[in-house]
């Protein structure tokens, strides 16, 4: 097989931190409030501007609260779990590495007694018919490590008594979120917006606010996790620009820059179209591939952001696992050496394969330019077997 003669213009296909938005120029961050307090009038104004822009683009209901918290999406979901759980039983759904991590946290760290697990292997979604409206439910909307997403939230009752707690870090800004089904949503803007890492976002429904106002955790909550006032009520200032700890004002300015770009491409609808186009490009290629397939088994559940692939070739799958790993590593190394793609190996705990970020900051033309190189890399690693 001949080496392709076209390369992607931007070769960053990492699933986090993700590619910066097209046209990004670091010089545009020179206006960031370096050396200024985030609690100053100007600092708080920039934080609130970013929050207001997120609310507008996401079409978030007015009564929902939105705030910036420490620790990326991991910090945001952990803060949620440590502050709201314990009032009732918990159903935990997981189909990827991070969902499994939240399940372990509930059992091993918070040590809740009444926990039901709904598990699926990589490539599938868990069975949801047993999810109870009387219990809290925790789930990952879009498996960043599995490439599998929920196509609807029908398993969450509109008459629920419990809270729905959703890790949506690779879903927000890529899908039209059904906010009425969601009580606590967490994400990081390093994903679909391609922003800088380290900060998380938490969105609260009125139902979640009521729980936080009345619930008292049965465990000590560290200051970095604490959403409460001294009297046990929700500290609403966190959702009015007063962050728990000091945020990077450079990252805030970078977020505003990304949100301005998002508005320029048509807001949420434009972002969704871009990521859907990326998935379609991969789908068209997969439909003609002799060696590769999606990890997600059902088409409607395939993520358009974290696109996870595996080798279907029978001879490859007959090799010992260590030889399979060596071949994938050879492919990935070739792509990096040729400056075609960075960071596309599957997540360390996921099935062996490739993972291509297809979020809105990635151009479909770059995805299309990458795909022939995957064929070439496979050919090189497997000595003419394509």
QUIJO-V148794 format. One record per backbone hydrogen bond with DSSP energy under -0.5 kcal/mol. NH is the residue of the N-H (numbers start at 1). CO is the residue of the C=O. If there is no record, write none. Layout:
BEGIN
((NH & CO) (NH & CO))
END
This chain:
BEGIN
((11 & 9) (13 & 11) (13 & 342) (16 & 17) (18 & 190) (24 & 21) (28 & 25) (29 & 26) (30 & 27) (32 & 29) (34 & 32) (36 & 33) (40 & 37) (44 & 40) (45 & 41) (46 & 42) (47 & 43) (48 & 44) (49 & 45) (50 & 46) (51 & 47) (52 & 48) (53 & 49) (54 & 50) (55 & 51) (56 & 52) (57 & 53) (58 & 54) (59 & 55) (59 & 56) (60 & 55) (64 & 61) (65 & 204) (67 & 202) (68 & 238) (69 & 200) (71 & 198) (72 & 198) (75 & 71) (76 & 72) (77 & 73) (78 & 74) (79 & 75) (80 & 76) (81 & 77) (82 & 78) (83 & 79) (84 & 80) (85 & 81) (86 & 88) (87 & 84) (90 & 114) (91 & 136) (92 & 90) (92 & 116) (93 & 91) (93 & 138) (94 & 118) (100 & 96) (101 & 97) (102 & 98) (103 & 99) (104 & 100) (105 & 101) (106 & 102) (107 & 103) (108 & 104) (109 & 104) (109 & 105) (110 & 105) (112 & 106) (115 & 113) (116 & 90) (118 & 92) (120 & 94) (124 & 121) (131 & 128) (135 & 132) (136 & 89) (137 & 163) (138 & 91) (139 & 165) (141 & 139) (141 & 167) (142 & 167) (143 & 148) (144 & 142) (146 & 143) (147 & 143) (149 & 301) (150 & 141) (156 & 153) (157 & 155) (160 & 157) (161 & 133) (162 & 133) (165 & 137) (165 & 163) (166 & 164) (166 & 184) (167 & 139) (167 & 165) (168 & 166) (168 & 186) (171 & 168) (172 & 168) (174 & 171) (175 & 171) (177 & 175) (179 & 177) (181 & 178) (182 & 179) (183 & 164) (184 & 164) (185 & 203) (186 & 166) (187 & 201) (191 & 188) (192 & 169) (194 & 191) (195 & 189) (200 & 69) (201 & 187) (202 & 67) (203 & 185) (204 & 65) (205 & 183) (209 & 205) (210 & 206) (211 & 207) (212 & 208) (213 & 209) (214 & 210) (214 & 211) (215 & 211) (222 & 220) (225 & 222) (226 & 222) (226 & 223) (229 & 233) (232 & 229) (235 & 227) (236 & 234) (238 & 235) (239 & 236) (240 & 237) (241 & 238) (242 & 237) (243 & 241) (244 & 68) (249 & 247) (252 & 248) (253 & 249) (254 & 250) (255 & 251) (256 & 252) (257 & 253) (258 & 254) (259 & 255) (260 & 256) (261 & 257) (262 & 258) (263 & 259) (264 & 260) (265 & 261) (265 & 262) (266 & 263) (267 & 262) (268 & 57) (269 & 266) (270 & 266) (271 & 267) (272 & 268) (273 & 269) (274 & 270) (275 & 271) (276 & 272) (277 & 273) (278 & 274) (279 & 275) (280 & 276) (281 & 277) (282 & 278) (283 & 279) (284 & 280) (285 & 281) (286 & 282) (287 & 283) (288 & 285) (289 & 285) (289 & 286) (293 & 310) (295 & 308) (296 & 308) (297 & 123) (301 & 298) (302 & 299) (303 & 147) (307 & 305) (307 & 356) (308 & 306) (309 & 354) (310 & 293) (312 & 291) (313 & 291) (317 & 313) (318 & 314) (319 & 316) (323 & 320) (324 & 320) (325 & 321) (326 & 322) (327 & 323) (328 & 324) (329 & 325) (330 & 326) (331 & 327) (332 & 328) (333 & 329) (334 & 330) (335 & 331) (336 & 332) (337 & 333) (338 & 334) (339 & 336) (340 & 335) (341 & 335) (342 & 11) (346 & 353) (350 & 347) (354 & 309) (355 & 344) (356 & 307) (357 & 13) (357 & 355) (358 & 305) (362 & 359) (366 & 363) (367 & 363) (368 & 364) (369 & 365) (370 & 366) (371 & 367) (372 & 368) (373 & 370) (374 & 370) (374 & 371) (375 & 371) (376 & 372) (377 & 373) (378 & 374) (379 & 375) (380 & 376) (381 & 377) (382 & 378) (383 & 380) (384 & 379) (386 & 384))
END
